[in-house]
């Protein structure tokens, strides 16, 4: 989990507490500051989520490329020992 998600969530919760305190005391400035912290925290959490998704996608792409490389290497190695078998595999038969 990206550290921005943790920080953003903490900031969002802190903002909720501050907003509630401002509402309880009737202080609109404290209430508004709490809402601002919630918005900032939510944005930071979304940024962290996007980084997590991008990191996961990069890992999946890396794994797919590695699997393709292994399959291609196996096909090439097989072509040296069994030319007809490898030709059939490449033709899709």
Chimera marker file (.cmm) of the C-alpha trace (Angstrom):
<marker_set name="trace">
<marker id="1" x="0.000" y="0.000" z="0.000" r="1" g="1" b="0" radius="0.5"/>
<marker id="2" x="1.348" y="3.406" z="-0.956" r="1" g="1" b="0" radius="0.5"/>
<marker id="3" x="2.224" y="5.697" z="1.956" r="1" g="1" b="0" radius="0.5"/>
<marker id="4" x="0.048" y="8.430" z="0.423" r="1" g="1" b="0" radius="0.5"/>
<marker id="5" x="-3.011" y="6.278" z="1.045" r="1" g="1" b="0" radius="0.5"/>
<marker id="6" x="-2.185" y="5.963" z="4.740" r="1" g="1" b="0" radius="0.5"/>
<marker id="7" x="-1.371" y="9.670" z="5.126" r="1" g="1" b="0" radius="0.5"/>
<marker id="8" x="-4.424" y="10.705" z="3.135" r="1" g="1" b="0" radius="0.5"/>
<marker id="9" x="-6.747" y="8.539" z="5.190" r="1" g="1" b="0" radius="0.5"/>
<marker id="10" x="-5.271" y="9.872" z="8.441" r="1" g="1" b="0" radius="0.5"/>
<marker id="11" x="-5.645" y="13.455" z="7.210" r="1" g="1" b="0" radius="0.5"/>
<marker id="12" x="-9.238" y="12.756" z="6.179" r="1" g="1" b="0" radius="0.5"/>
<marker id="13" x="-10.104" y="11.327" z="9.612" r="1" g="1" b="0" radius="0.5"/>
<marker id="14" x="-8.390" y="14.261" z="11.341" r="1" g="1" b="0" radius="0.5"/>
<marker id="15" x="-10.437" y="16.615" z="9.177" r="1" g="1" b="0" radius="0.5"/>
<marker id="16" x="-13.645" y="14.855" z="10.153" r="1" g="1" b="0" radius="0.5"/>
<marker id="17" x="-12.773" y="15.239" z="13.823" r="1" g="1" b="0" radius="0.5"/>
<marker id="18" x="-11.894" y="18.912" z="13.323" r="1" g="1" b="0" radius="0.5"/>
<marker id="19" x="-15.090" y="19.559" z="11.374" r="1" g="1" b="0" radius="0.5"/>
<marker id="20" x="-17.143" y="17.878" z="14.099" r="1" g="1" b="0" radius="0.5"/>
<marker id="21" x="-15.390" y="19.922" z="16.787" r="1" g="1" b="0" radius="0.5"/>
<marker id="22" x="-16.082" y="23.114" z="14.837" r="1" g="1" b="0" radius="0.5"/>
<marker id="23" x="-19.718" y="22.142" z="14.436" r="1" g="1" b="0" radius="0.5"/>
<marker id="24" x="-19.981" y="21.265" z="18.148" r="1" g="1" b="0" radius="0.5"/>
<marker id="25" x="-18.422" y="24.578" z="19.271" r="1" g="1" b="0" radius="0.5"/>
<marker id="26" x="-20.171" y="26.635" z="16.595" r="1" g="1" b="0" radius="0.5"/>
<marker id="27" x="-16.830" y="27.749" z="15.101" r="1" g="1" b="0" radius="0.5"/>
<marker id="28" x="-17.238" y="27.988" z="11.305" r="1" g="1" b="0" radius="0.5"/>
<marker id="29" x="-13.481" y="28.508" z="10.747" r="1" g="1" b="0" radius="0.5"/>
<marker id="30" x="-12.587" y="25.257" z="12.502" r="1" g="1" b="0" radius="0.5"/>
<marker id="31" x="-15.405" y="23.507" z="10.696" r="1" g="1" b="0" radius="0.5"/>
<marker id="32" x="-14.186" y="24.810" z="7.305" r="1" g="1" b="0" radius="0.5"/>
<marker id="33" x="-10.577" y="23.861" z="8.113" r="1" g="1" b="0" radius="0.5"/>
<marker id="34" x="-11.783" y="20.331" z="8.872" r="1" g="1" b="0" radius="0.5"/>
<marker id="35" x="-13.588" y="20.087" z="5.549" r="1" g="1" b="0" radius="0.5"/>
<marker id="36" x="-10.471" y="21.366" z="3.750" r="1" g="1" b="0" radius="0.5"/>
<marker id="37" x="-8.359" y="18.678" z="5.456" r="1" g="1" b="0" radius="0.5"/>
<marker id="38" x="-10.874" y="16.037" z="4.434" r="1" g="1" b="0" radius="0.5"/>
<marker id="39" x="-10.673" y="17.135" z="0.806" r="1" g="1" b="0" radius="0.5"/>
<marker id="40" x="-6.882" y="17.221" z="0.917" r="1" g="1" b="0" radius="0.5"/>
<marker id="41" x="-6.765" y="13.797" z="2.562" r="1" g="1" b="0" radius="0.5"/>
<marker id="42" x="-9.163" y="12.301" z="0.030" r="1" g="1" b="0" radius="0.5"/>
<marker id="43" x="-7.069" y="13.676" z="-2.842" r="1" g="1" b="0" radius="0.5"/>
<marker id="44" x="-3.880" y="12.273" z="-1.322" r="1" g="1" b="0" radius="0.5"/>
<marker id="45" x="-5.560" y="8.896" z="-0.798" r="1" g="1" b="0" radius="0.5"/>
<marker id="46" x="-6.742" y="8.843" z="-4.439" r="1" g="1" b="0" radius="0.5"/>
<marker id="47" x="-3.213" y="9.690" z="-5.604" r="1" g="1" b="0" radius="0.5"/>
<marker id="48" x="-1.839" y="6.793" z="-3.541" r="1" g="1" b="0" radius="0.5"/>
<marker id="49" x="-4.499" y="4.484" z="-4.947" r="1" g="1" b="0" radius="0.5"/>
<marker id="50" x="-3.539" y="5.491" z="-8.506" r="1" g="1" b="0" radius="0.5"/>
<marker id="51" x="0.112" y="4.758" z="-7.724" r="1" g="1" b="0" radius="0.5"/>
<marker id="52" x="-0.856" y="1.330" z="-6.358" r="1" g="1" b="0" radius="0.5"/>
<marker id="53" x="-2.860" y="0.541" z="-9.491" r="1" g="1" b="0" radius="0.5"/>
<marker id="54" x="-0.012" y="1.682" z="-11.756" r="1" g="1" b="0" radius="0.5"/>
<marker id="55" x="2.480" y="-0.391" z="-9.792" r="1" g="1" b="0" radius="0.5"/>
<marker id="56" x="0.245" y="-3.473" z="-10.019" r="1" g="1" b="0" radius="0.5"/>
<marker id="57" x="-0.201" y="-2.963" z="-13.770" r="1" g="1" b="0" radius="0.5"/>
<marker id="58" x="3.557" y="-2.647" z="-14.273" r="1" g="1" b="0" radius="0.5"/>
<marker id="59" x="4.097" y="-5.883" z="-12.336" r="1" g="1" b="0" radius="0.5"/>
<marker id="60" x="1.484" y="-7.681" z="-14.428" r="1" g="1" b="0" radius="0.5"/>
<marker id="61" x="3.072" y="-6.413" z="-17.647" r="1" g="1" b="0" radius="0.5"/>
<marker id="62" x="6.492" y="-7.551" z="-16.433" r="1" g="1" b="0" radius="0.5"/>
<marker id="63" x="5.127" y="-11.019" z="-15.592" r="1" g="1" b="0" radius="0.5"/>
<marker id="64" x="3.406" y="-11.306" z="-18.974" r="1" g="1" b="0" radius="0.5"/>
<marker id="65" x="6.572" y="-10.294" z="-20.823" r="1" g="1" b="0" radius="0.5"/>
<marker id="66" x="8.572" y="-12.833" z="-18.827" r="1" g="1" b="0" radius="0.5"/>
<marker id="67" x="6.068" y="-15.602" z="-19.632" r="1" g="1" b="0" radius="0.5"/>
<marker id="68" x="6.114" y="-14.679" z="-23.317" r="1" g="1" b="0" radius="0.5"/>
<marker id="69" x="9.910" y="-14.691" z="-23.308" r="1" g="1" b="0" radius="0.5"/>
<marker id="70" x="9.971" y="-18.174" z="-21.759" r="1" g="1" b="0" radius="0.5"/>
<marker id="71" x="7.441" y="-19.478" z="-24.293" r="1" g="1" b="0" radius="0.5"/>
<marker id="72" x="9.383" y="-17.956" z="-27.188" r="1" g="1" b="0" radius="0.5"/>
<marker id="73" x="12.692" y="-19.306" z="-25.873" r="1" g="1" b="0" radius="0.5"/>
<marker id="74" x="11.135" y="-22.779" z="-25.538" r="1" g="1" b="0" radius="0.5"/>
<marker id="75" x="9.769" y="-22.588" z="-29.080" r="1" g="1" b="0" radius="0.5"/>
<marker id="76" x="13.157" y="-21.569" z="-30.472" r="1" g="1" b="0" radius="0.5"/>
<marker id="77" x="14.963" y="-24.284" z="-28.521" r="1" g="1" b="0" radius="0.5"/>
<marker id="78" x="12.430" y="-26.861" z="-29.695" r="1" g="1" b="0" radius="0.5"/>
<marker id="79" x="12.949" y="-25.823" z="-33.321" r="1" g="1" b="0" radius="0.5"/>
<marker id="80" x="16.570" y="-26.988" z="-33.132" r="1" g="1" b="0" radius="0.5"/>
<marker id="81" x="15.570" y="-30.466" z="-31.998" r="1" g="1" b="0" radius="0.5"/>
<marker id="82" x="12.149" y="-30.841" z="-33.678" r="1" g="1" b="0" radius="0.5"/>
<marker id="83" x="11.842" y="-28.526" z="-36.717" r="1" g="1" b="0" radius="0.5"/>
<marker id="84" x="8.402" y="-29.828" z="-37.779" r="1" g="1" b="0" radius="0.5"/>
<marker id="85" x="6.928" y="-29.572" z="-34.286" r="1" g="1" b="0" radius="0.5"/>
<marker id="86" x="8.113" y="-25.997" z="-33.860" r="1" g="1" b="0" radius="0.5"/>
<marker id="87" x="6.829" y="-25.058" z="-37.350" r="1" g="1" b="0" radius="0.5"/>
<marker id="88" x="3.380" y="-26.380" z="-36.442" r="1" g="1" b="0" radius="0.5"/>
<marker id="89" x="3.407" y="-24.397" z="-33.187" r="1" g="1" b="0" radius="0.5"/>
<marker id="90" x="4.322" y="-21.190" z="-34.981" r="1" g="1" b="0" radius="0.5"/>
<marker id="91" x="1.664" y="-21.743" z="-37.689" r="1" g="1" b="0" radius="0.5"/>
<marker id="92" x="-0.986" y="-22.184" z="-34.993" r="1" g="1" b="0" radius="0.5"/>
<marker id="93" x="-1.929" y="-25.735" z="-35.913" r="1" g="1" b="0" radius="0.5"/>
<link id1="1" id2="2" r="1" g="1" b="0" radius="0.2"/>
<link id1="2" id2="3" r="1" g="1" b="0" radius="0.2"/>
<link id1="3" id2="4" r="1" g="1" b="0" radius="0.2"/>
<link id1="4" id2="5" r="1" g="1" b="0" radius="0.2"/>
<link id1="5" id2="6" r="1" g="1" b="0" radius="0.2"/>
<link id1="6" id2="7" r="1" g="1" b="0" radius="0.2"/>
<link id1="7" id2="8" r="1" g="1" b="0" radius="0.2"/>
<link id1="8" id2="9" r="1" g="1" b="0" radius="0.2"/>
<link id1="9" id2="10" r="1" g="1" b="0" radius="0.2"/>
<link id1="10" id2="11" r="1" g="1" b="0" radius="0.2"/>
<link id1="11" id2="12" r="1" g="1" b="0" radius="0.2"/>
<link id1="12" id2="13" r="1" g="1" b="0" radius="0.2"/>
<link id1="13" id2="14" r="1" g="1" b="0" radius="0.2"/>
<link id1="14" id2="15" r="1" g="1" b="0" radius="0.2"/>
<link id1="15" id2="16" r="1" g="1" b="0" radius="0.2"/>
<link id1="16" id2="17" r="1" g="1" b="0" radius="0.2"/>
<link id1="17" id2="18" r="1" g="1" b="0" radius="0.2"/>
<link id1="18" id2="19" r="1" g="1" b="0" radius="0.2"/>
<link id1="19" id2="20" r="1" g="1" b="0" radius="0.2"/>
<link id1="20" id2="21" r="1" g="1" b="0" radius="0.2"/>
<link id1="21" id2="22" r="1" g="1" b="0" radius="0.2"/>
<link id1="22" id2="23" r="1" g="1" b="0" radius="0.2"/>
<link id1="23" id2="24" r="1" g="1" b="0" radius="0.2"/>
<link id1="24" id2="25" r="1" g="1" b="0" radius="0.2"/>
<link id1="25" id2="26" r="1" g="1" b="0" radius="0.2"/>
<link id1="26" id2="27" r="1" g="1" b="0" radius="0.2"/>
<link id1="27" id2="28" r="1" g="1" b="0" radius="0.2"/>
<link id1="28" id2="29" r="1" g="1" b="0" radius="0.2"/>
<link id1="29" id2="30" r="1" g="1" b="0" radius="0.2"/>
<link id1="30" id2="31" r="1" g="1" b="0" radius="0.2"/>
<link id1="31" id2="32" r="1" g="1" b="0" radius="0.2"/>
<link id1="32" id2="33" r="1" g="1" b="0" radius="0.2"/>
<link id1="33" id2="34" r="1" g="1" b="0" radius="0.2"/>
<link id1="34" id2="35" r="1" g="1" b="0" radius="0.2"/>
<link id1="35" id2="36" r="1" g="1" b="0" radius="0.2"/>
<link id1="36" id2="37" r="1" g="1" b="0" radius="0.2"/>
<link id1="37" id2="38" r="1" g="1" b="0" radius="0.2"/>
<link id1="38" id2="39" r="1" g="1" b="0" radius="0.2"/>
<link id1="39" id2="40" r="1" g="1" b="0" radius="0.2"/>
<link id1="40" id2="41" r="1" g="1" b="0" radius="0.2"/>
<link id1="41" id2="42" r="1" g="1" b="0" radius="0.2"/>
<link id1="42" id2="43" r="1" g="1" b="0" radius="0.2"/>
<link id1="43" id2="44" r="1" g="1" b="0" radius="0.2"/>
<link id1="44" id2="45" r="1" g="1" b="0" radius="0.2"/>
<link id1="45" id2="46" r="1" g="1" b="0" radius="0.2"/>
<link id1="46" id2="47" r="1" g="1" b="0" radius="0.2"/>
<link id1="47" id2="48" r="1" g="1" b="0" radius="0.2"/>
<link id1="48" id2="49" r="1" g="1" b="0" radius="0.2"/>
<link id1="49" id2="50" r="1" g="1" b="0" radius="0.2"/>
<link id1="50" id2="51" r="1" g="1" b="0" radius="0.2"/>
<link id1="51" id2="52" r="1" g="1" b="0" radius="0.2"/>
<link id1="52" id2="53" r="1" g="1" b="0" radius="0.2"/>
<link id1="53" id2="54" r="1" g="1" b="0" radius="0.2"/>
<link id1="54" id2="55" r="1" g="1" b="0" radius="0.2"/>
<link id1="55" id2="56" r="1" g="1" b="0" radius="0.2"/>
<link id1="56" id2="57" r="1" g="1" b="0" radius="0.2"/>
<link id1="57" id2="58" r="1" g="1" b="0" radius="0.2"/>
<link id1="58" id2="59" r="1" g="1" b="0" radius="0.2"/>
<link id1="59" id2="60" r="1" g="1" b="0" radius="0.2"/>
<link id1="60" id2="61" r="1" g="1" b="0" radius="0.2"/>
<link id1="61" id2="62" r="1" g="1" b="0" radius="0.2"/>
<link id1="62" id2="63" r="1" g="1" b="0" radius="0.2"/>
<link id1="63" id2="64" r="1" g="1" b="0" radius="0.2"/>
<link id1="64" id2="65" r="1" g="1" b="0" radius="0.2"/>
<link id1="65" id2="66" r="1" g="1" b="0" radius="0.2"/>
<link id1="66" id2="67" r="1" g="1" b="0" radius="0.2"/>
<link id1="67" id2="68" r="1" g="1" b="0" radius="0.2"/>
<link id1="68" id2="69" r="1" g="1" b="0" radius="0.2"/>
<link id1="69" id2="70" r="1" g="1" b="0" radius="0.2"/>
<link id1="70" id2="71" r="1" g="1" b="0" radius="0.2"/>
<link id1="71" id2="72" r="1" g="1" b="0" radius="0.2"/>
<link id1="72" id2="73" r="1" g="1" b="0" radius="0.2"/>
<link id1="73" id2="74" r="1" g="1" b="0" radius="0.2"/>
<link id1="74" id2="75" r="1" g="1" b="0" radius="0.2"/>
<link id1="75" id2="76" r="1" g="1" b="0" radius="0.2"/>
<link id1="76" id2="77" r="1" g="1" b="0" radius="0.2"/>
<link id1="77" id2="78" r="1" g="1" b="0" radius="0.2"/>
<link id1="78" id2="79" r="1" g="1" b="0" radius="0.2"/>
<link id1="79" id2="80" r="1" g="1" b="0" radius="0.2"/>
<link id1="80" id2="81" r="1" g="1" b="0" radius="0.2"/>
<link id1="81" id2="82" r="1" g="1" b="0" radius="0.2"/>
<link id1="82" id2="83" r="1" g="1" b="0" radius="0.2"/>
<link id1="83" id2="84" r="1" g="1" b="0" radius="0.2"/>
<link id1="84" id2="85" r="1" g="1" b="0" radius="0.2"/>
<link id1="85" id2="86" r="1" g="1" b="0" radius="0.2"/>
<link id1="86" id2="87" r="1" g="1" b="0" radius="0.2"/>
<link id1="87" id2="88" r="1" g="1" b="0" radius="0.2"/>
<link id1="88" id2="89" r="1" g="1" b="0" radius="0.2"/>
<link id1="89" id2="90" r="1" g="1" b="0" radius="0.2"/>
<link id1="90" id2="91" r="1" g="1" b="0" radius="0.2"/>
<link id1="91" id2="92" r="1" g="1" b="0" radius="0.2"/>
<link id1="92" id2="93" r="1" g="1" b="0" radius="0.2"/>
</marker_set>
